[in-house]
């Protein structure tokens, strides 16, 4: 059985290549919270910096998505990766809390330029060539390919930290991200925005925002999915911020952080395909998403019973696979119910909601983690995630007249 279908490498091969190159040198995610703590920043300061980042993302998600609809997805995505890389190169030199907060706030802009636009670029390209059958396959395989690259990154991060220090992981990550930009520049974009002057473009962006808002409110399926995303994102932020301090609290040596991440990434190479197989056996996608949420929320709550390092490591490995079994199902499910002309805008609506959830999570983390501790906060994160189950079950698969414009 071939991994790629006929024509798949031709249409999305460069996207896959960019994913594995970028993920193979994404070293910062193994140690970034520990790095900031070693720089002398408390959870309060880290939380405020993340809140600033989340606030900027929330404010800019829709405007940048609308601009991608008006100007094109390719330029927005490339500019976002350039800005994100520059942010990584700046952060190692920061020791002042105010500077950290400012840089994290500014870092929100390139993130919003990528989100929504990158997904819409892929989906619209495949629709333009009549290969809608590859959309779900792309999100599944891209997640797997990213995890394959992250195995290498996890091992490399440990070596870089051991021999050159934590500062170097930021420089390697930033420079390598800039080096992958030419791959995206070679990728075609079939979506052609109307050629208008700047004023008309901004007017069109405003119209896209209003239409996106009306669509979100009017389509109950979309509305319930977006509400579920808020709770999912809060739980996700808890895991992302707390897992490294929790490992240290449980006595796991730092040199094992990379090994555990590599194990989790190796498992994640196959889990997107497992998720696809399971979702195809469920009655519909939202039932799968509800089941997924219940399982991983239960794992977070189970942290309260963990009192040994190897059990803590097992819990964190399990939590590391959550996105590889969520995104490949949720993204195509969400994208396929969106009208083409506002797909990037609606993708940004979804990411704006996600960013709002991150912001809420950061407020809670900043207020309580120094006092309560990372383990108890992980339990709280699992409990906060549970309401998403109700909204996933409430969202119903249906083909409305608006969806027929796809």
Secondary structure in CASP SS format (residue, H / E / C, confidence):
PFRMAT SS
TARGET T0000
AUTHOR 0000-0000-0000
METHOD secondary structure of the structure
MODEL  1
X C 1.00
X C 1.00
X C 1.00
X C 1.00
X C 1.00
X C 1.00
X C 1.00
X H 1.00
X H 1.00
X H 1.00
X H 1.00
X H 1.00
X H 1.00
X H 1.00
X H 1.00
X H 1.00
X H 1.00
X H 1.00
X H 1.00
X H 1.00
X H 1.00
X H 1.00
X H 1.00
X H 1.00
X C 1.00
X C 1.00
X C 1.00
X H 1.00
X H 1.00
X H 1.00
X H 1.00
X H 1.00
X H 1.00
X H 1.00
X H 1.00
X H 1.00
X H 1.00
X H 1.00
X C 1.00
X C 1.00
X C 1.00
X C 1.00
X H 1.00
X H 1.00
X H 1.00
X H 1.00
X H 1.00
X H 1.00
X H 1.00
X H 1.00
X H 1.00
X H 1.00
X H 1.00
X H 1.00
X H 1.00
X H 1.00
X H 1.00
X H 1.00
X H 1.00
X H 1.00
X H 1.00
X H 1.00
X H 1.00
X H 1.00
X H 1.00
X H 1.00
X H 1.00
X H 1.00
X H 1.00
X H 1.00
X H 1.00
X C 1.00
X H 1.00
X H 1.00
X H 1.00
X H 1.00
X H 1.00
X H 1.00
X H 1.00
X H 1.00
X H 1.00
X H 1.00
X H 1.00
X H 1.00
X H 1.00
X H 1.00
X H 1.00
X H 1.00
X H 1.00
X H 1.00
X H 1.00
X C 1.00
X C 1.00
X C 1.00
X C 1.00
X C 1.00
X H 1.00
X H 1.00
X H 1.00
X H 1.00
X H 1.00
X H 1.00
X H 1.00
X H 1.00
X H 1.00
X H 1.00
X H 1.00
X H 1.00
X H 1.00
X H 1.00
X H 1.00
X H 1.00
X H 1.00
X H 1.00
X C 1.00
X C 1.00
X H 1.00
X H 1.00
X H 1.00
X H 1.00
X H 1.00
X H 1.00
X H 1.00
X H 1.00
X H 1.00
X H 1.00
X H 1.00
X H 1.00
X C 1.00
X C 1.00
X C 1.00
X H 1.00
X H 1.00
X H 1.00
X H 1.00
X H 1.00
X H 1.00
X H 1.00
X H 1.00
X H 1.00
X H 1.00
X H 1.00
X H 1.00
X H 1.00
X H 1.00
X H 1.00
X H 1.00
X H 1.00
X H 1.00
X H 1.00
X H 1.00
X H 1.00
X H 1.00
X H 1.00
X H 1.00
X H 1.00
X H 1.00
X H 1.00
X H 1.00
X H 1.00
X H 1.00
X H 1.00
X H 1.00
X H 1.00
X C 1.00
X H 1.00
X H 1.00
X H 1.00
X H 1.00
X H 1.00
X H 1.00
X H 1.00
X H 1.00
X H 1.00
X H 1.00
X H 1.00
X H 1.00
X H 1.00
X H 1.00
X C 1.00
X H 1.00
X H 1.00
X H 1.00
X H 1.00
X H 1.00
X H 1.00
X C 1.00
X C 1.00
X C 1.00
X C 1.00
X C 1.00
X C 1.00
X C 1.00
X C 1.00
X C 1.00
X C 1.00
X C 1.00
X H 1.00
X H 1.00
X H 1.00
X H 1.00
X H 1.00
X H 1.00
X H 1.00
X H 1.00
X H 1.00
X H 1.00
X H 1.00
X H 1.00
X H 1.00
X H 1.00
X H 1.00
X H 1.00
X H 1.00
X H 1.00
X H 1.00
X H 1.00
X H 1.00
X C 1.00
X H 1.00
X H 1.00
X H 1.00
X H 1.00
X H 1.00
X H 1.00
X H 1.00
X H 1.00
X H 1.00
X H 1.00
X H 1.00
X H 1.00
X H 1.00
X H 1.00
X H 1.00
X H 1.00
X H 1.00
X H 1.00
X H 1.00
X H 1.00
X H 1.00
X H 1.00
X H 1.00
X H 1.00
X H 1.00
X H 1.00
X H 1.00
X H 1.00
X H 1.00
X H 1.00
X C 1.00
X C 1.00
X C 1.00
X C 1.00
X C 1.00
X H 1.00
X H 1.00
X H 1.00
X H 1.00
X H 1.00
X H 1.00
X H 1.00
X H 1.00
X H 1.00
X H 1.00
X H 1.00
X H 1.00
X H 1.00
X H 1.00
X H 1.00
X H 1.00
X H 1.00
X H 1.00
X H 1.00
X H 1.00
X H 1.00
X H 1.00
X H 1.00
X H 1.00
X H 1.00
X H 1.00
X H 1.00
X C 1.00
X C 1.00
X C 1.00
X H 1.00
X H 1.00
X H 1.00
X H 1.00
X H 1.00
X H 1.00
X H 1.00
X H 1.00
X H 1.00
X H 1.00
X H 1.00
X H 1.00
X H 1.00
X H 1.00
X H 1.00
X H 1.00
X H 1.00
X H 1.00
X H 1.00
X H 1.00
X H 1.00
X C 1.00
X C 1.00
X C 1.00
X H 1.00
X H 1.00
X H 1.00
X H 1.00
X H 1.00
X H 1.00
X H 1.00
X H 1.00
X H 1.00
X H 1.00
X H 1.00
X H 1.00
X C 1.00
X C 1.00
X H 1.00
X H 1.00
X H 1.00
X C 1.00
X H 1.00
X H 1.00
X H 1.00
X H 1.00
X H 1.00
X H 1.00
X H 1.00
X H 1.00
X H 1.00
X C 1.00
X C 1.00
X C 1.00
X C 1.00
X H 1.00
X H 1.00
X H 1.00
X H 1.00
X H 1.00
X H 1.00
X H 1.00
X H 1.00
X H 1.00
X H 1.00
X H 1.00
X H 1.00
X H 1.00
X H 1.00
X H 1.00
X H 1.00
X H 1.00
X H 1.00
X H 1.00
X H 1.00
X H 1.00
X H 1.00
X H 1.00
X H 1.00
X H 1.00
X H 1.00
X H 1.00
X H 1.00
X H 1.00
X H 1.00
X H 1.00
X H 1.00
X H 1.00
X C 1.00
X H 1.00
X H 1.00
X H 1.00
X H 1.00
X H 1.00
X H 1.00
X H 1.00
X H 1.00
X H 1.00
X H 1.00
X H 1.00
X H 1.00
X C 1.00
X H 1.00
X H 1.00
X H 1.00
X H 1.00
X H 1.00
X H 1.00
X H 1.00
X H 1.00
X C 1.00
X C 1.00
X C 1.00
X C 1.00
X C 1.00
X C 1.00
X C 1.00
X C 1.00
X H 1.00
X H 1.00
X H 1.00
X C 1.00
END
